Amino acid sequence: MKEIIAGNIIRYRKGLNLSQEELAALAEVTRQSINNYENAKTLPDSKTLSALARALGVKLDDLLRQSYAALPSFRFRAHTSFDKKPQFAAQVLRLLEDYTALEQAVGIPTYAPESTPCHQLEGNEKRIAEIANQFRHRLGLGDGPIPNLFEAVEEIGLKVLRYSIPIPGFFGLSACSLEQGAFVLVNSHNISIERQLFTLAHEIGHLIFHRGEYQDTLIEEGTKEEEKARSAVANHFASHLLVSQKALDRALNVFTDLIQLKAHFQVSYTMMLMRLDQMGKLKYGDAIQKIHSEYKRRTGQSLPKEIELEPVLPESDFPVNQRFTKLVWQGLSLGKVSELKAAELLNLTVEDLRLARREARGYAIDAIF
C-alpha cells in the first residue's frame, strides 16, 4: 500500500506542477513528510490522506487506487495528451465506474453500437454515409432533423455524460469494453450545444469504425497521420448522422441561406458547410474565410472557433445527463444507492436531496423512476 500511495502522490503532484514544498503547505504537513510518503518510507494517516487528496484535487479513493491503467478501452483526439493530466484521468475512471455501477444496480443491460472497421475516408464515403443512415434508423429518427441526439442515444442505452472540463482544445472522448458497453464524455465548458452535438456524433463514429484501435490507458497512441485519417472518417459519419442526404436534398429546394439551413437541422454552421462541401455546393475553406471576413467587418473582431453564429440552440432545450440522473433516482428508490452517494452523484447536499425526494413523493413522481 505504501508504494501505491507513493506513486499516486507523485503522479498527481506533478500533474498540478507542484513542488513537494507547495504540496506540503497545502496539506499542512512538512516537506520531509511529503518526501517520506513519496519514497514509501512512511504511510500517511487517514486525516493526512484526506488533506492530500483535497490538495491534489482528487478523491481519497484515487490515492488508494493501484493505477488508472485498467480503464476500459479508450479513443482520444491526438492533440490531447492525457498522460500529463492524471487528475482528469482519475475523474474519467470515477465517472465510468459510477455509471456502470448504476446500470448494474438497476439491472439495465449495457449497450455499444455495432463495430464496423473503416480506417480511411477516401473510397468509403458512400459506405460511411449508409452506416450513418442505418444508425439513424436504429434510433428511430427517420430522415428529418434530429430534435435531440443526446436523448435519442440515451434511449437505446448509450452512456453519455456532459461535463464542464476546462481543458483547452478538448471536446470529448469515448470508451468501450465488452463488459461495460460504450460511454461518451462530452465537454460542455464554454462550448455551444451545436458543437457538443457534433462531438457526440463524432465519438459514436469512432465507436463504430475504430474500436479495434482503442487503448487501455488515457495516453494517446498512433501517429498524427493515423489519427487524422480516423477523424476524417468520424467527421463524415457525424455529418451524415446529423444531416441525412434525403433531408438535405429536400431542404435545398426550400432554403438557400446557410443560416436557415443550420437552424433547420439544428447544427453548427461549420457542420452545415461540411455537408455542402461534400455535395460540391461550395469549398469549405473559401466559405469559412468569407464568413470570418464578414464577421470581422460587422463586429470589428475575429470570429473565435467556439462562437456559433446566431441563431444558437438554447441550453434549456437540452437538459444534461437525463439518463444518468434517472438511474441515480432509481437506484435510490430501490435501496441500491445510499442517500450520501446519490447526493454526491447529483452534486447536491444530502439535505437538498431529501427535500427533492419529499417533493417528488408529494407529486407521486417516484412512480416514474
BAMARFI-486808 format. One record per residue: residue in three letters; x, y, z of N, C-alpha, C in turn. Coordinates in steps of 0.1 Angstrom, whole numbers, plus 2048, in hexadecimal, padded with zeros to 3 digits. Example, Ala and Ser with C-alpha at 12.3 -4.5 7.8 and 13.67 -1.06 7.14 Angstrom:
// residues 2
Ala8847C784E87B7D384E8847DF84E/Ser8807EA8478897F584788180084F/
***
This chain:
// residues 369
Met8087F480080080080080980D800/Lys81480C80781D81880782181C7F9/Glu8258127F182A8147E481F81A7DB/Ile8128157DD80781A7D58048287D8/Ile80482C7E48018397E880C8427E4/Ala81983E7E68248467E28248497D3/Gly82183F7CA8208427BC81584B7B8/Asn80A84A7BF7FE8537BC8018617C1/Ile8078637CC80A8717D18148777C7/Ile81E8707C28278767B982087A7AC/Arg8188707A681287379A80887F79A/Tyr80087F7A57F688A7A67FD8987A9/Arg8088977B180F8A37B48158A97A7/Lys81B8A179F8218A57928178AA788/Gly80B8A47898008A87817FC8B6783/Leu7FE8BB78F7FB8C97938078D2793/Asn8128CC78F81F8D478F8228D979D/Leu8208D27A78238D67B58308D07B9/Ser8388D87C18448D37C78408CC7D4/Gln8498C47DA8468BE7E68438C87F1/Glu84A8D47F18488DE7FA8398E47F9/Glu8358E67ED8288EC7EA81D8E27EF/Leu81F8D57EC8158CC7F08148CB7FF/Ala8208CB8058218CB8148198D681A/Ala81A8E28148138EE81A8048EC818/Leu8008E780D7F18E580A7EB8DA814/Ala7F38D08167EE8C581F7F18C782E/Glu7F88D28307FC8D683E8048CB845/Val80E8C683D8188BD8438268C283F/Thr8318BB84383E8C08408428BB833/Arg84C8C182D8528BC8208588AF822/Gln85E8AC82D8648A083085A894830/Ser84E89883584388E83683F88A827/Ile83E89481F83B89181084588980A/Asn85288C80D85D88480885C87680D/Asn85987481985886681F84C85E818/Tyr84186581683685F81083985A802/Glu8408647FA8438617EC84E8567EB/Asn8568547F586084A7F485B83D7FC/Ala84E83D7FF84983180585082D813/Lys85583881985B835826851835832/Thr84783D83083C83E83B82F83E834/Leu82483B83B81783A83680F84683C/Pro80884E83480085983A7F5854842/Asp7F185A84D7E58568557D985B84D/Ser7CD8578527C185984A7BE868849/Lys7C18708537BF87E8527C8885848/Thr7D58818487DE88683E7DB882830/Leu7D687582E7D28718217C787981C/Ser7BD87C8247B28858207B789381C/Ala7C08988247C68A58217CE8A5814/Leu7D589A8117DD8998057D38987F9/Ala7C98907FA7BF88F7EF7B989C7EC/Arg7B58A47F67AF8B17F37BA8BA7EC/Ala7C68BA7F17D18C37EB7D48BF7DD/Leu7D28B27DA7D68AD7CC7CA8AD7C3/Gly7BE8B17C87B28B17BF7AD8A47BB/Val7AE89A7C47A988D7C17A18887CD/Lys79B87C7CB7948757D679D86D7DE/Leu79986A7EA7A28617F27A48547EC/Asp79A84E7E579C8417DF7A68427D4/Asp7A884E7CE7B284F7C37C084D7C8/Leu7C38517D57D084F7DB7D28407DE/Leu7C78397E17C982B7E57C88217D9/Arg7C48277CD7C281E7C17D081A7BC/Gln7D180D7B87DE8087B37E38107A7/Ser7DA81379D7DD81A7927D081E78A/Tyr7D18277807C68297787C882376A/Ala7D281A7697D581475C7CA809758/Ala7C28057627B87FB75F7AB80075A/Leu7AB80C75479F81274F79A80A743/Pro78D80A74078880473379080A727/Ser78F80371C79780871079281670C/Phe79B81F70A79882D70779D8316F9/Arg79783B6F479B8416E779B8506EA/Phe7A68576E67A88656E97AC86D6DD/Arg7A987A6DD7AE8836D37BE8846D5/Ala7C58846CA7D38836CA7DA88F6D1/His7D389B6D07DA8A66D57D88A86E5/Thr7D189F6EB7D08A06F97D8895700/Ser7E28997097EB8907107E688E71E/Phe7E08837217DA88172E7E487B738/Asp7F08777337FA87173D7FF87D746/Lys7FD88974280189474A7F589A752/Lys7EA8937527DE8987597D888D761/Pro7E088876B7DB87C7737CE87F77B/Gln7CC88B77F7C088E7867B488C77D/Phe7B58907707AA88E7677A887F764/Ala7B38787637B28697617AA86376D/Ala7AD8677797A7861785798865784/Gln79587178078787577F77F86D775/Val78586A76A77E86275F77C854765/Leu78684E76C78484177177884177B/Arg77784B78476C84B78D75F84C786/Leu75E85477C75285677474D84976E/Leu75784276875483576274F82B76D/Glu75682A778753821782745824788/Asp74283178B73583479072A831787/Tyr72C83477A72183277071E82376F/Thr72981B76E72880D76C721806779/Ala72680B785720806791711809792/Leu70D81578D6FF81878D6F780F784/Glu6FC80C7786F580376F6F47F5775/Gln6FE7F077B6FE7E37826F47E378D/Ala6F47EE7956EB7EE7A16DC7EE79C/Val6D97F57926CB7F678D6C87EA784/Gly6D27E377F6D07D77776CD7DA768/Ile6D47E57636D37E87556DF7E374D/Pro6DD7DC7426E87D673A6F07E1734/Thr6FD7DE7317057E872B7037E871C/Tyr7087F37157067F47077127FA700/Ala7157F56F471F7FB6EC71B7F96DE/Pro71D8046D57198026C77217F76C0/Glu71C7F26B67237E76AE7307ED6A8/Ser73B7E56A97477E96A47497E5696/Thr74D7EF68D7507ED67F75D7F467B/Pro7687ED67B7757F46797767FC66C/Cys77B80866D77E81066178881A665/His79381B65E79F8236627A282F659/Gln79B83064E79E83B64579183F63E/Leu79084C63C78485263678384F627/Glu78E85162078F85161178A84360C/Gly78084360477B8365FF770830607/Asn76E83561376482F61C759839620/Glu75884461974F84F61C74084961C/Lys73C84261272F83D61172C83361C/Arg73682A61F734820629732826637/Ile73A83163A73983764772C83E648/Ala72784563D71A84C63D70F84263F/Glu71083663970582C63B705827649/Ile71182564F71182165D70B82B666/Ala70E83866370884366B6F8843669/Asn6F484065D6E583F65B6DF833663/Gln6E68286636E281C66A6E181F679/Phe6EB82767E6EB82A68D6DF833690/Arg6DC83D6866D18466886C483D68A/His6C28336826B682B6826B682268F/Arg6C281E6946C38176A06BE8206AC/Leu6C082D6AA6BB8366B46AC83A6B2/Gly6A68356A76988386A469684669F/Leu6A084C69969F85A69569B85D687/Gly69B85367E6978566716A285F66A/Asp69D8686616A786F6596A787E65D/Gly69E88366569D8916676A7896672/Pro6A68A36756AF8A96806AD8A268D/Ile6B78A06956B78996A16B48A36AC/Pro6A98A16B46A58AB6BE6AF8AB6C9/Asn6B48A06CE6BE89F6D96C68926D8/Leu6D28936D36DA8866D16DE8816DF/Phe6E08896E96E38846F66D887B6FB/Glu6CC87F6FB6C18776FF6BF86A6F7/Ala6C186B6EA6BF8606E16C98556E4/Val6D58586E66DF84D6E86DE8486F6/Glu6DA8507006D884C70D6CC84270E/Glu6C28447066B783B7066BA82D702/Ile6C582B6F96C981D6F56D48186FF/Gly6D88207096E181A7136EF81F713/Leu6F282970A70082E709702837715/Lys70D83471C71183D72871784A723/Val71185572671586272271686B72E/Leu72187273072187C73A727889734/Arg7218947387268A173472B8A8741/Tyr7388AC74073E8B374C7468BF747/Ser7478C875074F8D474D75E8D1751/Ile7668CF7477748CB74A77D8D6744/Pro7848DE74C78C8EA7467998E5741/Ile7998DD7377A58D97307A58DF722/Pro7AD8E871E7AD8EE7117AE8E4706/Gly7A68E56FC7A68DC6F07A08CF6F2/Phe79B8CC6FE7958BF7017868C06FF/Phe7808B76F67728B76F476B8AB6F9/Gly7728A06F976B8936FE7748876FB/Leu76F87C70177686F6FF76B864700/Ser76F8586FC76684D6FD76E841702/Ala76683870876C82C70E76382070B/Cys76981470A7618087087687FC70E/Ser7607F37137657E671775A7DB716/Leu75E7CF7157547C471474A7C471F/Glu7507C672B7487C57387407D173A/Gln7457DD73773F7EA73C7387F1731/Gly7397ED7247327F471973A800715/Ala73280970F73881670A735822712/Phe73E82B71273D83771A742843712/Val73B84E71374085B70C740866716/Leu74B86D71874C87972074D885717/Val74488F71974489B7117478A7719/Asn7518AF7157558BB71C74B8C6719/Ser7458CC72473C8D77227428E4727/His74F8E572A7558F172F7568FB724/Asn74D90572474E91071A74D90B70C/Ile74590070A7448FA6FD7358FA6FA/Ser7328FE6EE7248FF6EA71D8F26E9/Ile7108F26EA7088E56E970B8DF6DB/Glu70B8E76D170E8E26C471B8DA6C3/Arg7258E06C97328D96C97328CC6D2/Gln72A8CD6DD7298C16E57228B66DE/Leu7188B96D67118AF6CE71A8A96C4/Phe7228B16BE72C8AB6B47368A26BB/Thr73B8A66C674489E6CE73E8906D1/Leu7318906D572B8846D872A87B6CB/Ala7268816C07258796B47338746AF/His73D87D6B174B87A6AD75086E6B5/Glu74E86E6C27528636CB74B8566C8/Ile73E8576C473784B6C073D8456B4/Gly74284E6AB74984969F7558416A3/His75D8476AC76983F6B17658326B7/Leu75A8316BF7568256C575281A6BA/Ile74D81F6AF7498166A575481169C/Phe75D81B69876781868E775815693/His7788196A07868186A47878116B2/Arg77E8096B577E8026C278A7F96C4/Gly78F7F46B979B7EB6BA7A87F26BE/Glu7A88006BC7B48086BF7B380E6CD/Tyr7A880C6D57A78126E27B280C6EB/Gln7B78156F47C28126FC7BD80F70B/Asp7C58097127C28057207C481172A/Thr7CB81B7267CF82672F7CA833728/Leu7CC83E7307C884B72B7D4852724/Ile7DE84B7217EA85071A7E884D70B/Glu7E98587037E68566F57F184E6EE/Glu7EC8466E47F583E6DC7F28406CD/Gly7FB83C6C47F983E6B67FF84B6B1/Thr80184B6A480785769E7FC86269B/Lys80186E6997F78796967F0876688/Glu7F787067F7F186C6727E6862674/Glu7E885867D7DE84E67F7D2855686/Glu7D485D6907C98646977C286D68D/Lys7C98746847C287D67B7B9875672/Ala7BD86966D7B58616657A985C66C/Arg7AB85867979F85368179585E683/Ser79B86A68679287568978987967C/Ala79087767078887A66477D871662/Val77F86466677485A66576985E66F/Ala76D86167C76386468675C871682/Asn76387B67C75C88767875288466D/His75587C66474C87965973F87265E/Phe74286966773686266E72E86C675/Ala73487467D72C87E68572488767D/Ser72A88C67272389566971688F663/His71788265F70C87B659702876664/Leu7078746706FD87167B6F587D67E/Leu6FB88867F6F48946836EC89A678/Val6F089966C6E989E6606E8893656/Ser6DD88C6546DC88264A6DB88863C/Gln6E08806326E08856256D288861F/Lys6C987F6226BB88161D6B588E623/Ala6B78906306B189C6366B88A9630/Leu6C58A862E6CD8B36296C98B661A/Asp6C68AC6126C28AE6056B48B6605/Arg6AB8B260E69E8B860F6A08C7613/Ala6A98C961D6AA8D66236B08E0619/Leu6B98DB6106BF8E46076B58E95FC/Asn6AA8E35FB69F8E85F36978F35FA/Val6998F46076918FE60F69A909614/Phe6A69066196AF91061F6BB912616/Thr6BF91E6156CB92260D6D6928615/Asp6D292B6226DB93262B6E1929635/Leu6EE92A6376F69226416EF92264F/Ile6EC92E6536E692F6616D9928662/Gln6D19296576C49226576C6913658/Leu6D090E6516D38FF6506D78FA65E/Lys6E19026646E68FE6716DB8FE67C/Ala6D290867B6C89096856BE8FD683/His6BB8FA6766B18EF6736B68E2678/Phe6C38DF6766C98D267B6CE8D2689/Gln6CE8DE68F6D38DF69D6E28DB69E/Val6EA8DF6956F88DC6957018E9694/Ser70E8E86967168F36957188F8686/Tyr71C90468571E90967772A902670/Thr7348FE67873F8F667273B8E866E/Met7328E267672C8D56727248D6665/Met71D8E16647158E365871E8E564B/Leu7288ED64D7328EF6427398E263E/Met73B8D96487418CC6457398C463C/Arg72B8C463F7228BC6367218C2628/Leu7218D06277208D661A72C8D4612/Asp7388D46197448D16127448C360D/Gln73F8B961473E8AB6107368AA603/Met72C8B36027238B25F67298BA5EA/Gly7348C15EC73A8C95E27338D65E0/Lys72B8DB5EA7248E75E972D8F35EC/Leu7388F15F37418FC5F674E8F55FB/Lys7598FD5FD7658F96027668FD611/Tyr7688F461A7678F762877190262C/Gly77D90162878790B62C784919627/Asp77F91A61B77B92761576F92D61D/Ala76692462075A92962775D92D635/Ile76592663C76992A64A771937649/Gln77993964078194663F77795263C/Lys76D94F63476395A63175B95D63D/Ile75795364574F95565175795D65B/His76495965D76C96066776F96F663/Ser77097165677297F651766987653/Glu75A98265174E98965374B98C661/Tyr74F98266A74D98367875598F67D/Lys76298F67976B99A67D7669A7678/Arg7619A866C75C9B46667519BA66F/Arg7489B167373C9B567B73F9B8689/Thr7489B168F74A9B269E7579B86A1/Gly7619B969876E9BE69B7779B46A2/Gln7729A86A477999D6AB77A9916A3/Ser7849896A778697C6A077B9726A5/Leu77796869D76D95F6A17749536A8/Pro7739516B57799466BC7739396B8/Lys77B92E6B97769216B576A91C6BE/Glu76A9216CA76091C6D37539246D2/Ile75292E6CA7469366C873E9316BD/Glu73192E6C072892A6B67209356B0/Leu71D9366A371694069D70793F6A1/Glu70194A6A46F394B6A76EA94669B/Pro6DF94069F6D993D6AC6E09306B2/Val6E29306BF6E89256C66DE91D6CD/Leu6E19106CF6D89076D66D890B6E5/Pro6CD90D6EC6CD9106FA6D0904703/Glu6D890670D6DC8FB7156D08F571D/Ser6C68FD7206BB8F97276B38EE71F/Asp6B58ED7126AE8E370A6B58D670A/Phe6C18D67106CA8CA7106CF8C771E/Pro6C68C37276CA8C07356D58B5736/Val6DE8B773F6EA8AE7406E78A1748/Asn6ED8967436EE88A74A6E1885750/Gln6D78847476CA88074C6CA87174F/Arg6D08697476D085B74A6D7858757/Phe6E385E7596EB85C7656E3860771/Thr6DD86C7706D587177C6C986777F/Lys6C38627756B88597776BD84C77E/Leu6C884777A6CE83B7806D183D78E/Val6D68497926D984C7A06CD84B7A8/Trp6C28527A36B58527AB6AF8447AB/Gln6B183C7A16AC82E7A16B48267AB/Gly6C18277AB6C98207B56C68247C3/Leu6C38317C56C08357D36B28307D7/Ser6A98307CE69B82A7D169C81B7D4/Leu6A58147CD6A68067CF6AE8027DB/Gly6B480C7E16BD8097EC6CB8047E8/Lys6CE8067DB6DB8017D66E680C7D7/Val6E28197D96EB8247DA6E782C7E7/Ser6F182F7EF6EF8367FC6EC8457F9/Glu6E684B8026E385A8016F08617FF/Leu6FA85E80770786580670D8637F8/Lys70D8577F27128557E570985C7DA/Ala6FC85B7DC6F38627D26F68717D2/Ala6F78777DE6FA8857DF7078897D8/Glu7118807DA71E8837D371C8827C4/Leu7158787BF7148767B170C8827AA/Leu7028877B26F98917AD6FF89F7B0/Asn70A8A07B77108AD7BB7078B57C3/Leu7018AE7CD6F78B47D76FC8B27E5/Thr6F88BA7EE6FA8B67FC6F08AC800/Val6F28A480A6E989A80F6DB8A1812/Glu6DC8AD8186CF8B481C6C78B780F/Asp6CE8BC8056C78BF7F86C18B37F2/Leu6C98A87F26C489B7ED6B78977F4/Arg6B78978016AC8938096A089C806/Leu6A28A98046978B28016928AF7F3/Ala69A8AD7E96968A97DC68E89C7DC/Arg6938937E468C8867E567E8877EB/Arg67D88F7F66708927FC6668987F2/Glu66B8A27EA6638A97E165E89F7D6/Ala6688967D166488D7C76598837CC/Arg65A87F7D86508767DE64387D7DF/Gly64488A7E26378927E462F8927D7/Tyr6378927CC6308937BF62F8857B8/Ala63387A7C063286C7BB63C86B7AF/Ile6468737AF6508727A46598657A5/Asp65A8607B26638547B465E8497AB/Ala6528497A764C83D7A065383C792/Ile65784778C65C84777F66B84377F/Phe67184378B67F83F78C680830790/
***
